[in-house]
């Protein structure tokens, strides 16, 4: 993995330079490094010599290296193409468990064949930011030429994804200067202590810092992914922040038409489609990409309120309210839900699976004595006490906001929803009764 040493050396130079860039609110690196690994399946192969000849013929603006240049003096567009002789030691493919979470478009057959692959090519490029889009277009086109008639998959070292030939053709080929960054990056979302953390991988391919958001609700849905993709695209298209570290987001101003169309298609009618976010230097954690980090900054006390406010401002929201009396059928369903308390507590304290979370509906009283029933995402459970994040925008209890931290006694619960990793859910019998009675 010799070229990775060059990458790390260049990254070190980039990081040291970036301190000055930050003070000027300039975000992009001068030198960009990209690495892909092509794994051939079923004894298919393109040898190193053939690949080099194709590249020299089709992309003459790149300088090809057989040995590794001095990272202090490397300039312009450069490429190194390396055939791998000992895959298992030098560039082992991702195992089946990892592929189940990170592969894109691979069949189970391809995942299994990948474990015994014997042929691979490593392609590394470096380029200047002024030539970035054309250089990425060239290298991604070149990769496709090497795989289009072969049984092969591609590993992206920056996003840590292994992708199929069809996925590469659909998502990674660049047709013009207006790049849709959401096709070239990925977002990791995972639980950290009581809340969740989101971080991008792959922004370094565009000379930009990866984006992180801390202390998120673990129930964050598609709006969060759209929010992060909008930030990434805006950073790429604008390249700078204002003097206060603010980035202005405006869906209507996105230059890439495919991303803009997708974002506009997911809006509610009350969406304002624009908002400002403050970006600060992020803190690196184990497992993060080897890149600078930029954090979307919110207040430290209850940032989840602000998370919700900026998402609803950009994308709008719908929060249905039902006004009804609690009859015997509803009360009996609620009592059945309460019998699940011991089981739910055991599951929560034992650790819910990845991509699952627990919501419980509690009563809240307004200052004039009215009662409003709202969902709370559970973040902590100690004895009978529940801590969590309010999931509804109150209509009667006006001293609360969606995303606010609240504490309740579990014995006052009305119902629950347990969201499972496969997309199914358990509970909410009262919700089904309410829906039935409204018809």
Secondary structure, DSSP 8 states (H G I E B T S, - for coil): -HHHHHHHHHHHHHHHHHHHHHHTTB---SEEEEEEEEEE-TT----HHHHHHHHHHH-TTSEE-SS---TTT--S-EEEEEE-S-HHHHS----HHHHHHH-BS--HHHHHHHTT--EEEEEEEEEEGGGHHHHHHHHHHHHHHHHTTSSEEEEETTTTEEE-HHHIIIII---SS---GGGT-EEEEEEETTEEEEEEE-GGGGT--EEEEEEE-TT--HHHHHHHHHHHHHHHHH-B--TTSEEEEEGGG-S-HHHHHHHHHT--TT---EEEEEEEE----TT--SS-EEEEE--SS-HHHHHHHHHHHHH------------HHHHHHHHHHHTTHHHHHHHHHH---TT-EEEEEEEEE-TTS-EEEEEEEEEEEETTEEEEEE-S--SS-TT--TT-EEEEEGGG--EEEEE-TTS-EEE-HHHHHHHHHH-
